[in-house]
Amino acid sequence: MLTLLADTSANGMEGIVTQLTSGVTADLLFGTVSKIFPFIVIMIGFSFGYKVLRKAVKGASKGKVGV
């Protein structure tokens, strides 16, 4: 995992920039994104379904169909 300022040769902002540029790679970034992607897809589907369900329930109380 990425640890900031693990290299004591450069302190301050230079150390942070060095750690970020050497620690964050495309493989690491997309590896992390690929692990959380199923969760993101499920949450988008759930929120869409929840929105449609709320709209249907709200319309049903007024005798309307608004899906």
C-alpha positions in Angstrom: 0.0 0.0 0.0 1.1 3.6 -0.5 2.7 5.2 2.5 3.5 8.9 2.4 6.9 10.1 3.5 8.4 6.6 3.8 11.5 7.9 2.1 13.3 10.1 4.6 15.8 11.4 2.0 13.3 14.0 0.8 11.2 15.9 3.3 8.1 18.1 3.0 6.3 18.5 -0.2 9.1 17.0 -2.3 8.8 13.7 -0.4 5.0 13.6 -0.9 5.3 14.3 -4.6 8.1 11.6 -4.9 6.0 9.0 -3.1 2.9 9.8 -5.1 4.6 9.6 -8.5 6.5 6.4 -7.6 3.8 4.7 -5.6 0.7 5.3 -7.8 0.9 3.3 -11.0 -1.7 2.4 -13.6 -1.6 -1.2 -12.4 -2.2 -0.3 -8.8 -4.9 2.2 -9.7 -6.9 0.0 -12.0 -6.4 -3.0 -9.7 -8.1 -1.1 -6.9 -10.9 0.2 -9.2 -11.5 -3.3 -10.5 -12.0 -4.6 -6.9 -14.6 -1.9 -6.1 -16.3 -1.8 -9.5 -18.9 -4.5 -8.7 -19.9 -2.6 -5.6 -20.3 0.6 -7.7 -22.5 -1.1 -10.3 -24.7 -2.6 -7.5 -25.1 0.7 -5.8 -26.1 2.5 -9.1 -28.7 -0.2 -9.8 -30.0 -0.1 -6.3 -30.3 3.7 -6.3 -32.1 3.7 -9.7 -34.5 1.0 -8.5 -35.1 2.9 -5.2 -35.9 6.1 -7.2 -38.4 4.3 -9.5 -40.0 2.6 -6.4 -40.4 5.8 -4.6 -42.0 7.5 -7.6 -44.4 4.6 -8.0 -45.4 4.6 -4.3 -45.8 8.4 -4.4 -48.0 8.2 -7.5 -50.0 5.3 -6.1 -51.1 7.3 -3.1 -52.6 9.9 -5.4 -54.1 7.3 -7.8 -51.6 8.0 -10.6 -49.2 5.8 -12.4 -46.0 7.6 -13.1 -43.4 5.0 -13.9 
